[in-house]
Amino acid sequence: MIAAAIVGLGRWGRNFVESIQGRSSRLQFVCAVDSAPAKVRDFAARHGLEVRPELAQALGDPQIQAVVIATPHSLHRPMVEASARAGKQVFCEKPLALNIVDATAMIDACDCAAVILGVGHNRRLWPSMQALKRIARSGELGDILHIEGHFSNEHSNNTAGTWRDSPAESPGGGMTGAGLHILDAFINTIGPIQRVSGQLLVLKPPPVPRDVATVLVQFANGVSGTIATVRATPFFWRVHVFGDKGSAESLGEHELVLHKSGVPPQRLVLDPVDALRIELEVFADAIEGKAAFPIARSDMLGTVAAFEAVVKALETDDSVEVQPLPPLDQRNAKFIAGAPR
């Protein structure tokens, strides 16, 4: 059992704890780091967590093998780098970083310290998205021509008055909270993104913002894509891949619909999973050398680079090239490639 610290006990940090404590045989939280310990003490006590106000206190504890970071985005880089220097395995909630410079430094820090870096793109583990990727890459849909994605939720109501309202912490309207999941799903399903353009319509600024982001995507392989996210509407998820022989769409976590010429749509309902628990357990597998963490370094960087380009496109109403991925530190090339230690 891997002993871990949860860093940040806001809404998402609490979701991590509730998915793991007493439910996983692979990883257990033994302490929580939060800058407002009084506010989280009752929750921590219910889950058997010691509360510490400073990350350094957890990093200095030899009992703790790993840290799971669920803090404001601007804290990700210093916390990941400090954890790597302390020899702790690191799992960081998405977005890994808001720009490619920070993301590269974080990956290099973990590689140089020979510690695992996991990133929380949990939608990759949804049964519908795993099935969609498998079908899209199998040839069943023929040549892939286009992909559409939409993820919206009541984000503005759920996070009113928090740091998530800050344009510095959450740039691009709903792209940081929700749209980034679609961007990562595109890269995971189709491949690297080459160019983006976008439009951000702000109907009401924070607090409780109402805005709509729409993005056009051109992939390096010539496939096109569109993304939309609304920051104040009931939950909706759809990723739809179009090929010249058919199309397939993920609707939420467990539903997939196949469309073929001349036959009615085929609707599949898949068994549910706890994606938060699974992503931390595959992180545990990587720590123990059982398997590489399933998100490659190139995808970690590719999603951040595409996100940075999208934010710029939304700010400028212009078309933006995605930055080429920088070379990672080559002092541990085998580890960087994702091979188990």
C-alpha positions in Angstrom: 0.0 0.0 0.0 1.5 3.3 -1.1 1.2 6.1 1.5 0.3 9.4 -0.1 -0.4 13.0 0.8 -3.3 14.9 -0.8 -2.3 18.5 -1.4 -5.3 20.8 -1.5 -8.6 19.7 0.0 -11.0 21.8 -2.1 -13.8 20.2 -4.1 -11.5 18.1 -6.4 -9.1 17.1 -3.6 -12.0 15.8 -1.6 -13.2 13.8 -4.6 -9.8 12.1 -4.8 -9.9 11.2 -1.1 -13.5 9.8 -1.3 -12.5 7.7 -4.3 -9.5 6.1 -2.6 -9.9 5.9 1.2 -11.2 2.5 2.1 -11.8 1.6 -1.5 -8.3 1.0 -2.9 -5.8 -1.7 -2.0 -3.0 0.1 -3.8 -2.8 3.6 -2.4 -4.0 5.4 0.8 -3.9 9.0 1.9 -2.2 9.4 5.3 -2.2 13.2 5.4 -3.6 16.3 3.8 -1.8 19.6 3.1 -4.0 22.6 3.0 -3.3 26.3 3.7 -6.6 26.6 5.7 -6.4 23.7 8.0 -9.3 24.7 10.2 -11.7 24.6 7.3 -10.7 21.0 6.3 -10.1 19.5 9.7 -13.6 17.8 10.0 -13.4 16.3 6.5 -9.8 15.1 7.2 -10.8 13.6 10.5 -13.6 11.6 8.9 -11.0 10.0 6.5 -8.2 9.5 9.0 -6.0 12.2 7.6 -3.5 14.3 9.6 -3.7 17.9 8.4 -0.5 19.9 7.7 -0.5 23.5 6.6 2.8 23.4 4.6 3.8 21.1 1.8 7.4 21.0 3.3 6.0 19.1 6.3 4.7 16.3 4.1 7.8 16.2 1.9 10.0 15.8 5.0 8.0 12.8 6.2 9.8 9.5 5.2 6.5 7.6 5.5 5.0 9.5 2.6 6.0 8.0 -0.8 3.8 10.1 -3.1 1.9 13.4 -3.3 -1.3 14.1 -5.2 -1.6 17.8 -6.1 -5.1 19.3 -6.4 -4.3 23.0 -5.9 -4.7 26.3 -7.9 -2.9 25.9 -11.2 -0.3 28.5 -10.5 1.0 26.3 -7.7 1.5 23.2 -9.8 5.0 23.9 -11.0 6.6 24.9 -7.6 4.9 22.0 -5.9 5.8 19.4 -8.5 9.4 20.6 -8.5 9.7 20.6 -4.7 8.1 17.1 -4.5 10.6 15.8 -7.1 13.6 17.2 -5.2 12.3 15.4 -2.1 12.2 12.1 -4.0 8.4 11.8 -3.8 6.3 10.3 -6.7 4.0 13.0 -8.1 0.5 13.0 -9.4 -0.8 16.4 -10.6 -4.4 17.2 -11.4 -5.0 18.8 -14.9 -4.0 21.1 -16.3 -0.4 20.1 -15.6 0.5 23.7 -16.4 -0.9 26.7 -18.2 2.1 27.0 -20.5 4.7 24.8 -22.2 7.6 26.4 -20.4 6.3 25.3 -17.0 5.2 21.9 -18.2 8.6 21.1 -19.6 10.3 22.2 -16.4 8.0 20.0 -14.3 8.6 17.0 -16.5 12.4 17.5 -16.5 12.4 17.9 -12.7 10.7 14.5 -12.3 12.8 12.8 -14.8 16.0 14.1 -13.3 14.9 12.9 -9.9 13.8 9.6 -11.4 10.3 9.9 -9.9 7.0 9.2 -11.7 4.9 12.0 -12.9 1.2 11.3 -13.4 -1.4 13.8 -14.8 -5.1 13.7 -14.0 -6.8 13.4 -17.4 -9.4 11.1 -16.0 -11.7 11.2 -19.0 -9.2 9.0 -20.8 -10.4 6.2 -18.5 -14.1 6.6 -19.2 -15.3 3.4 -20.8 -17.0 5.4 -23.7 -13.8 7.2 -24.5 -11.6 4.1 -24.4 -14.1 2.4 -26.8 -14.2 5.5 -29.0 -10.4 5.6 -29.3 -10.3 1.8 -30.0 -12.9 2.1 -32.8 -11.4 5.2 -34.3 -8.0 3.6 -34.6 -9.3 0.2 -35.7 -10.2 1.3 -39.2 -13.9 0.4 -38.7 -14.9 4.0 -39.4 -12.6 4.2 -42.5 -10.4 7.3 -43.0 -11.0 9.7 -40.2 -12.0 13.1 -41.5 -13.3 15.2 -38.5 -14.0 15.2 -34.8 -16.4 17.2 -32.7 -16.3 17.7 -28.9 -18.5 19.5 -26.4 -18.1 19.5 -22.6 -20.2 21.8 -20.6 -21.3 21.9 -17.0 -22.5 24.2 -14.3 -19.0 25.2 -13.5 -19.7 28.8 -12.8 -22.3 27.9 -10.2 -20.2 25.2 -8.6 -17.1 27.3 -8.2 -18.6 30.8 -7.6 -16.3 33.0 -5.5 -13.3 30.7 -5.7 -9.9 31.0 -7.4 -11.4 29.2 -10.4 -13.1 32.5 -11.3 -9.7 34.2 -11.8 -8.7 34.7 -15.4 -5.1 34.2 -14.3 -5.8 30.8 -12.8 -8.5 29.8 -15.4 -7.8 31.5 -18.7 -9.9 31.0 -21.8 -13.3 31.0 -20.1 -14.5 27.4 -19.7 -11.6 26.0 -21.6 -9.5 25.5 -18.4 -12.2 23.7 -16.3 -14.0 21.7 -19.0 -12.8 22.4 -22.5 -9.3 21.1 -21.7 -10.7 17.6 -21.2 -12.0 17.7 -24.8 -8.7 19.0 -26.0 -6.9 16.1 -24.4 -9.5 13.7 -25.7 -8.8 15.0 -29.2 -5.0 14.4 -28.8 -5.6 11.0 -27.3 -7.9 9.9 -30.1 -6.6 11.6 -33.2 -3.1 12.8 -32.5 -1.1 16.1 -32.2 -2.8 19.4 -32.9 -1.1 21.8 -35.3 -3.2 25.0 -35.5 -6.2 26.4 -33.6 -8.5 29.4 -33.9 -11.3 30.4 -31.5 -14.0 32.7 -30.2 -14.9 33.6 -26.6 -18.2 35.3 -26.0 -18.5 36.6 -22.5 -22.2 37.2 -21.6 -21.5 37.9 -18.0 -18.0 38.2 -16.3 -17.1 36.7 -12.9 -18.4 36.1 -10.4 -20.7 33.3 -11.7 -19.5 33.9 -15.3 -21.5 33.1 -18.3 -19.4 32.6 -21.4 -19.1 30.3 -24.4 -15.8 29.2 -26.0 -15.7 27.7 -29.5 -12.5 26.4 -31.1 -11.6 25.2 -34.6 -8.8 22.6 -34.6 -6.4 21.4 -37.4 -4.5 18.3 -36.6 -1.0 17.5 -37.9 -2.5 14.6 -39.9 -5.0 16.8 -41.7 -8.1 15.9 -39.7 -10.3 18.8 -38.6 -12.1 19.4 -35.3 -14.4 21.7 -33.4 -14.7 22.2 -29.6 -17.4 24.0 -27.7 -17.8 24.6 -23.9 -20.4 26.6 -22.0 -19.6 27.6 -18.4 -23.2 27.8 -17.1 -25.4 25.0 -18.4 -26.3 21.4 -17.1 -23.7 18.7 -17.6 -23.2 17.6 -21.2 -20.4 15.5 -22.8 -20.1 14.4 -26.4 -17.0 13.5 -28.5 -18.0 12.4 -32.1 -15.5 11.0 -34.6 -16.4 11.0 -38.3 -14.9 8.7 -40.9 -15.8 7.9 -44.5 -17.3 4.6 -43.5 -19.1 5.6 -40.3 -19.0 7.7 -37.2 -19.0 7.0 -33.5 -19.8 9.2 -30.5 -19.1 9.1 -26.8 -22.1 10.4 -24.8 -21.1 10.8 -21.1 -19.0 8.2 -19.3 -20.7 5.0 -20.3 -22.6 5.4 -23.6 -21.4 5.0 -27.2 -23.4 5.3 -30.4 -22.2 3.9 -33.7 -23.6 5.3 -37.0 -23.2 3.3 -40.3 -24.9 3.8 -43.7 -28.2 1.9 -44.2 -28.6 0.6 -40.6 -30.1 2.1 -37.4 -27.6 3.7 -34.9 -26.2 1.1 -32.5 -26.3 2.3 -28.9 -23.9 0.6 -26.4 -24.1 1.1 -22.7 -20.9 0.2 -21.0 -20.1 -0.9 -17.4 -19.3 2.1 -15.1 -15.9 2.6 -13.5 -14.5 5.0 -10.9 -12.1 6.9 -13.1 -10.5 8.8 -10.2 -9.7 5.7 -8.4 -8.3 4.0 -11.5 -6.1 6.9 -12.5 -4.4 6.8 -9.1 -4.1 3.1 -9.2 -2.4 3.2 -12.6 -0.1 5.8 -11.0 0.6 3.2 -8.3 1.4 0.6 -11.0 4.0 3.0 -12.4 5.5 3.7 -9.0 5.9 -0.1 -8.4 7.3 -0.7 -11.9 4.3 -2.8 -13.0 3.5 -0.6 -16.0 4.4 2.8 -17.4 2.0 5.6 -16.6 -0.4 5.5 -19.6 -0.1 9.2 -20.6 3.1 9.7 -22.6 5.3 12.7 -22.0 4.5 13.8 -25.5 0.8 13.9 -24.8 1.3 15.7 -21.5 3.3 18.4 -23.3 1.0 18.3 -26.4 -2.1 19.0 -24.4 -0.5 22.0 -22.6 0.9 23.4 -25.9 -2.4 23.1 -27.6 -4.2 24.7 -24.6 -1.7 27.6 -24.5 -2.4 28.1 -28.3 -6.2 28.0 -27.7 -6.0 30.6 -24.9 -4.0 32.9 -27.2 -6.5 32.3 -30.1 -9.4 33.1 -27.8 -7.7 36.3 -26.6 -6.8 37.5 -30.1 -9.6 36.2 -32.3 -6.8 34.9 -34.5 -5.4 31.6 -35.8 -2.5 30.3 -33.8 0.1 27.7 -34.5 0.7 25.2 -31.7 4.3 25.4 -30.5 6.6 22.5 -31.5 7.3 20.3 -28.4 10.6 21.2 -26.8 13.2 18.4 -26.3 13.1 16.9 -22.8 16.1 16.4 -20.7 18.0 13.4 -22.1 19.8 12.4 -18.9 17.4 9.6 -18.4 16.0 8.8 -21.8 14.6 5.4 -20.9 12.7 6.8 -18.1 11.4 9.7 -20.2 10.1 7.3 -22.8 7.8 5.9 -20.2 9.4 2.5 -19.7 8.9 1.0 -16.3 11.9 1.2 -14.0 
